[in-house]
Amino acid sequence: MFEQYLLDVLVYGALGYLSFRYAEMILTGQFSRRGVALTSWIILYTAGSLIGRFGLDYAHIGENSVYGGFLHILPGALLLLCLQKKYFPTNWPRQLFALASFIAGWAVLRFTVSPLSYVLFDYWNPFWTWLVDYSLAQGWVTAERLLGVMGIINEAALMAVLAFCRLVQLGILTLYLWLIQKFFYGRDYVLSWTESLFLVFPCITVLVIDLTLRVMAYSVDNSALMLIYYRVPATLFLLPLLSLLLLGMIVTAVRLFRGVVQFKEAEAKRLLLENGINDIHRQVEEMQDIYGDMRGLRHDLRGHIASLTAYVHNHLQGEHAQIEDYLAQMTKTTQRLDFTDKTGNPITDIILHQFRQQAKRQGIVLTADFHYPAHAPFDLYDISVILNNGLKNALEACGKMPPPAEVEVRSYGKGNLYFIEIVNDFAGELVWNKENDLPCTTKEDKQRHGIGLMNIARCAEKYRGSMEVEVVQKENRQRFCLTVMLLLR
């Protein structure tokens, strides 16, 4: 029996490692010494599982009962719950799912390997009989010596089969947990109770079906359990298939949940994008009106100032020094109404002017060599989206750096292609979103932020173009480079 206990210790140790890694991916854990946490978790899980099992066996709880195997699940579930509470911050919706999915996976997998062990033993018995007869016939061993080692060989064969079946069970469990970790939504997502129950119910269903399979797989006759494999050989194939399908149901539920969350977030971002575009439309219309009024105002003021200056020179000889100074100041004021950037489009003139003023207030150096292409097929709103989002992100990044931070925006054409580049000083590292190959936002409210680059990418795709983001080193500074390529024709 020592070999059996040793196998149990190894299996519980492997389960302890898998449960820690699984909890680490589902829950949010921060360990100053992860190796110590992992080692202590494995030791506590192994010791607790052995004590729980021996306690139930000693108390004869569930003995000769179809519910015996189900009762043995409870100590392991309580042990995992306590370990989660000790090593991870309390997050009941996530902890409930992590616990239920792990317990359900390990429990139902017994029906995957149980028929395997039955088949292996079924093949072992005739093979052992043939080996004994052949060895005796060839004179390799005497009957007395064979009787002496027969018990040891049978015990070794039993342990080899059990160890192989446990290894298969642990391998399938590892694959099952890896699939859940792969499809489960990120650890920063706040899981609600409703969403947790959506994920937990398939796990509970699997546990109930597992209990039902135990009731069906065993029958009680004079306190002796008889496997259904003897009566219905088809169950050797059907039970493993059913247990694997049940695990697939849990993984599918997790994948479905991920799709629902992604759809919900995409819908929220779509609404934000639509609202943002509507705001830009309104702002562009307002800026067009303001630009027209300012252009008329500049023209009128210059005319009035010129007339006043001529009148002073012609009618107020010798008394016009102070008046000329006043008119000169008015001329300078009028000149300030002119925009520094002459891009070829009044709206892009205003956008660059606004960001130039904002950069000046923040102590950021903004240089622009931007020209709106003549007869371009672009919707002005799309160019506004690219400039607004790109320059906004650039100024936010430069605002986190010591002065003097720099932002450069330029545009140029190559053949049928039109490029917009925005380059800014940048500190830190980019964390990439594997789903859309874009940098993740560093802001806490990730559902309402981080859509600027997505909007730019959509505008580029609208004109059969693309967007590229990279970080380069230039003159001992780290630079964030945003390049948008659009097709002119």
Helices and strands as residue ranges (DSSP letters): H 2-26, H 34-59, H 68-71, H 73-87, H 92-108, H 110-138, H 143-183, H 193-217, E 218-221, E 224-227, H 235-315, H 321-335, H 346-362, E 364-369, H 380-398, E 405-414, E 417-425, E 432-433, E 438-439, H 452-462, E 466-474, E 477-487
